[in-house]
């Protein structure tokens, strides 16, 4: 009975440690910052090279034939190095938004290109070239433009990947259906070309990322600026080699490219709204991303396919003009969206 009774302590409970602020993201090394800035200015380099190729075509026309194919293969290899299996799992995790974007990609752009080729009465070689642009997958530069425009970058990567993989079958099929009324289209030749310049380099990049991760990490930061240089050289080479035809056909072809890509950006923005994506927050980010993915095509692929599968050199010209137009329009649109967003929630 005389035992000691322990009373509960009246001392205040220990206070939880205040949350520590998150560590700021590590700054990029100076050389990587320089490469990133170079990549972000890709519309400027493309426009400057095209303007330079008109008075001095010899600066760029050395890139021709198989060299153009290899240049595009390097671009697609870089895309593959930036991918991993988790990216493909993201496709399955976000099927609605990604699926809607890809449907818009292969429904809006081919249909719009065929309609413009018919409505503007383009001559057959130019009509086929414009339709080829419309039937190609989204461009790799769209991921950079999505970042600038405060879109959903992860969704952009998923959509670019998915549309590129589907291009193996859909690009030859759609081009054969829509361009066959102008010239005979060898669908099997187009299929083999897409396998060569898209599927194999992307698969090789993914494999290198999987099996040699250390080497892939070293090379990966260099690939975006290398891709910029490659696409600039491809576009300027085509424009330089077709300077006289461009000067003759330029206004009509420029109008066709402006309508094609402008229509792609516009419809890519409003179709998701009809599917229920709102005008704020995540819904707005999806709409911006789909707009950029639909409006920006892999014009380099259109150039390579035109050079490989068709005899007329004019067929490659719409792809070259398209590369300039979608780069400039996409960058201006993204900069406008970014300025409207400021540091707060995104606005339409």
TAPE-V694737 format. One record per residue. N is the residue number from 1. RES is the residue in three letters. PHI is phi as a letter, one per 30 degrees, with the letter a starting at -180 (999 if undefined). PSI is psi as a letter, one per 20 degrees, with the letter a starting at -180 (999 if undefined). D_LAST is the distance of its C-alpha to the last C-alpha in whole Angstrom. Layout:
# TAPE-V694737
[[N/RES/PHI/PSI/D_LAST] [N/RES/PHI/PSI/D_LAST]]
This chain:
# TAPE-V694737
[[1/UNK/999/h/78] [2/UNK/d/j/78] [3/UNK/d/q/75] [4/UNK/d/p/72] [5/UNK/c/p/69] [6/UNK/d/o/66] [7/UNK/d/q/64] [8/UNK/d/p/60] [9/UNK/d/p/59] [10/UNK/c/j/57] [11/UNK/d/q/55] [12/UNK/d/q/51] [13/UNK/d/q/49] [14/UNK/d/p/48] [15/UNK/d/p/45] [16/UNK/d/q/42] [17/UNK/d/p/41] [18/UNK/d/q/38] [19/UNK/d/p/35] [20/UNK/d/p/35] [21/UNK/d/q/32] [22/UNK/d/q/30] [23/UNK/d/p/32] [24/UNK/d/q/29] [25/UNK/d/q/28] [26/UNK/d/p/31] [27/UNK/d/q/31] [28/UNK/d/q/31] [29/UNK/e/q/34] [30/UNK/e/g/34] [31/UNK/d/h/35] [32/UNK/d/h/32] [33/UNK/d/g/30] [34/UNK/d/g/31] [35/UNK/d/h/30] [36/UNK/d/g/27] [37/UNK/d/g/26] [38/UNK/e/g/28] [39/UNK/d/g/26] [40/UNK/d/h/23] [41/UNK/c/k/24] [42/UNK/e/h/25] [43/UNK/d/h/23] [44/UNK/d/g/26] [45/UNK/d/h/29] [46/UNK/d/g/28] [47/UNK/d/g/28] [48/UNK/d/g/31] [49/UNK/d/h/33] [50/UNK/d/g/32] [51/UNK/d/h/33] [52/UNK/d/h/36] [53/UNK/d/i/37] [54/UNK/d/g/38] [55/UNK/d/h/41] [56/UNK/b/m/42] [57/UNK/d/h/41] [58/UNK/d/i/44] [59/UNK/d/h/42] [60/UNK/b/h/40] [61/UNK/d/i/42] [62/UNK/d/h/44] [63/UNK/d/o/42] [64/UNK/a/r/42] [65/UNK/h/c/44] [66/UNK/d/h/44] [67/UNK/d/h/42] [68/UNK/d/h/39] [69/UNK/d/g/39] [70/UNK/d/h/40] [71/UNK/d/g/37] [72/UNK/d/h/35] [73/UNK/d/h/36] [74/UNK/d/g/36] [75/UNK/e/g/32] [76/UNK/d/h/32] [77/UNK/d/g/35] [78/UNK/d/h/32] [79/UNK/d/g/30] [80/UNK/d/h/32] [81/UNK/d/h/33] [82/UNK/d/j/30] [83/UNK/c/q/30] [84/UNK/b/r/32] [85/UNK/d/h/33] [86/UNK/d/h/30] [87/UNK/d/h/28] [88/UNK/d/h/29] [89/UNK/d/h/30] [90/UNK/d/h/26] [91/UNK/d/g/26] [92/UNK/d/h/28] [93/UNK/d/h/26] [94/UNK/b/m/23] [95/UNK/d/h/24] [96/UNK/d/g/21] [97/UNK/d/g/18] [98/UNK/d/g/20] [99/UNK/d/g/22] [100/UNK/d/g/19] [101/UNK/d/g/18] [102/UNK/d/h/22] [103/UNK/d/g/22] [104/UNK/d/g/20] [105/UNK/e/g/21] [106/UNK/c/j/25] [107/UNK/c/g/24] [108/UNK/d/g/21] [109/UNK/d/g/23] [110/UNK/d/g/26] [111/UNK/d/g/26] [112/UNK/d/h/24] [113/UNK/d/g/27] [114/UNK/d/h/30] [115/UNK/d/g/28] [116/UNK/d/g/28] [117/UNK/e/h/31] [118/UNK/d/g/33] [119/UNK/d/h/31] [120/UNK/d/i/32] [121/UNK/h/l/35] [122/UNK/d/q/35] [123/UNK/d/q/38] [124/UNK/e/g/39] [125/UNK/d/g/39] [126/UNK/d/h/35] [127/UNK/d/g/34] [128/UNK/d/g/35] [129/UNK/d/g/33] [130/UNK/d/g/30] [131/UNK/d/h/30] [132/UNK/e/g/31] [133/UNK/e/g/28] [134/UNK/d/h/26] [135/UNK/d/i/28] [136/UNK/d/r/28] [137/UNK/d/r/26] [138/UNK/d/q/22] [139/UNK/d/q/23] [140/UNK/d/h/24] [141/UNK/d/i/22] [142/UNK/d/h/19] [143/UNK/d/g/19] [144/UNK/d/g/19] [145/UNK/d/h/16] [146/UNK/d/h/14] [147/UNK/d/g/16] [148/UNK/d/g/15] [149/UNK/d/j/11] [150/UNK/h/l/11] [151/UNK/c/a/11] [152/UNK/c/n/14] [153/UNK/d/g/17] [154/UNK/d/g/20] [155/UNK/d/h/18] [156/UNK/d/g/18] [157/UNK/d/g/22] [158/UNK/d/g/23] [159/UNK/d/g/21] [160/UNK/d/g/23] [161/UNK/d/g/26] [162/UNK/d/g/26] [163/UNK/d/h/25] [164/UNK/d/g/28] [165/UNK/d/g/31] [166/UNK/d/h/30] [167/UNK/d/h/31] [168/UNK/e/h/34] [169/UNK/c/h/35] [170/UNK/d/h/32] [171/UNK/d/g/32] [172/UNK/d/h/36] [173/UNK/d/g/35] [174/UNK/d/h/33] [175/UNK/d/h/34] [176/UNK/d/g/37] [177/UNK/d/g/36] [178/UNK/d/h/34] [179/UNK/c/i/36] [180/UNK/d/h/39] [181/UNK/d/i/40] [182/UNK/c/g/40] [183/UNK/b/q/42] [184/UNK/d/p/44] [185/UNK/c/p/41] [186/UNK/d/n/43] [187/UNK/d/h/41] [188/UNK/d/h/43] [189/UNK/d/g/43] [190/UNK/d/g/39] [191/UNK/d/g/39] [192/UNK/d/h/42] [193/UNK/d/g/39] [194/UNK/d/g/36] [195/UNK/e/g/38] [196/UNK/d/g/40] [197/UNK/c/i/37] [198/UNK/c/f/34] [199/UNK/d/g/36] [200/UNK/d/g/39] [201/UNK/d/h/37] [202/UNK/d/g/34] [203/UNK/d/h/37] [204/UNK/d/g/39] [205/UNK/d/g/36] [206/UNK/d/g/36] [207/UNK/d/g/39] [208/UNK/d/h/40] [209/UNK/d/h/37] [210/UNK/d/g/39] [211/UNK/c/h/43] [212/UNK/b/m/42] [213/UNK/d/h/40] [214/UNK/d/g/41] [215/UNK/d/h/41] [216/UNK/d/h/38] [217/UNK/d/h/36] [218/UNK/d/h/38] [219/UNK/d/h/37] [220/UNK/e/g/33] [221/UNK/d/h/32] [222/UNK/d/i/34] [223/UNK/d/g/32] [224/UNK/e/g/29] [225/UNK/d/h/30] [226/UNK/d/g/33] [227/UNK/d/h/31] [228/UNK/d/g/29] [229/UNK/d/g/33] [230/UNK/d/g/34] [231/UNK/d/h/31] [232/UNK/d/g/31] [233/UNK/d/g/35] [234/UNK/d/g/35] [235/UNK/d/g/32] [236/UNK/d/h/35] [237/UNK/d/g/38] [238/UNK/d/g/37] [239/UNK/d/g/36] [240/UNK/d/g/39] [241/UNK/d/h/41] [242/UNK/c/k/40] [243/UNK/e/g/39] [244/UNK/d/g/42] [245/UNK/d/h/40] [246/UNK/d/g/36] [247/UNK/d/h/38] [248/UNK/d/g/39] [249/UNK/c/i/36] [250/UNK/e/g/33] [251/UNK/e/g/31] [252/UNK/d/g/31] [253/UNK/d/h/30] [254/UNK/d/g/28] [255/UNK/d/g/26] [256/UNK/d/g/27] [257/UNK/d/g/25] [258/UNK/d/g/22] [259/UNK/d/h/22] [260/UNK/d/g/22] [261/UNK/d/h/19] [262/UNK/d/g/17] [263/UNK/d/h/17] [264/UNK/d/g/17] [265/UNK/d/g/13] [266/UNK/d/g/12] [267/UNK/d/h/14] [268/UNK/d/h/14] [269/UNK/d/h/10] [270/UNK/c/h/11] [271/UNK/d/g/14] [272/UNK/d/h/13] [273/UNK/d/h/11] [274/UNK/d/h/15] [275/UNK/d/j/16] [276/UNK/j/j/15] [277/UNK/d/p/12] [278/UNK/d/a/10] [279/UNK/c/k/6] [280/UNK/a/r/7] [281/UNK/h/c/10] [282/UNK/d/h/12] [283/UNK/d/g/10] [284/UNK/d/h/7] [285/UNK/d/h/9] [286/UNK/d/g/11] [287/UNK/d/g/9] [288/UNK/d/g/9] [289/UNK/d/g/12] [290/UNK/d/h/14] [291/UNK/e/g/12] [292/UNK/d/g/14] [293/UNK/d/h/17] [294/UNK/d/g/17] [295/UNK/d/h/17] [296/UNK/c/o/19] [297/UNK/c/r/23] [298/UNK/d/m/26] [299/UNK/d/h/27] [300/UNK/d/h/30] [301/UNK/d/h/31] [302/UNK/d/h/31] [303/UNK/d/g/34] [304/UNK/d/g/36] [305/UNK/d/h/36] [306/UNK/d/g/37] [307/UNK/d/h/40] [308/UNK/d/h/41] [309/UNK/c/i/41] [310/UNK/b/q/42] [311/UNK/d/h/44] [312/UNK/d/p/43] [313/UNK/d/i/41] [314/UNK/d/h/39] [315/UNK/d/h/37] [316/UNK/d/i/35] [317/UNK/d/g/34] [318/UNK/e/h/31] [319/UNK/d/h/30] [320/UNK/d/g/31] [321/UNK/d/h/29] [322/UNK/e/g/26] [323/UNK/d/g/26] [324/UNK/d/g/25] [325/UNK/d/g/23] [326/UNK/d/h/20] [327/UNK/d/g/21] [328/UNK/d/g/20] [329/UNK/d/g/17] [330/UNK/d/g/15] [331/UNK/d/g/16] [332/UNK/d/g/15] [333/UNK/d/g/11] [334/UNK/d/g/11] [335/UNK/d/h/13] [336/UNK/d/g/10] [337/UNK/d/g/7] [338/UNK/d/g/10] [339/UNK/d/h/11] [340/UNK/d/h/8] [341/UNK/d/h/8] [342/UNK/i/c/12] [343/UNK/c/i/14] [344/UNK/c/b/12] [345/UNK/d/q/10] [346/UNK/d/q/7] [347/UNK/c/q/4] [348/UNK/d/999/0]]
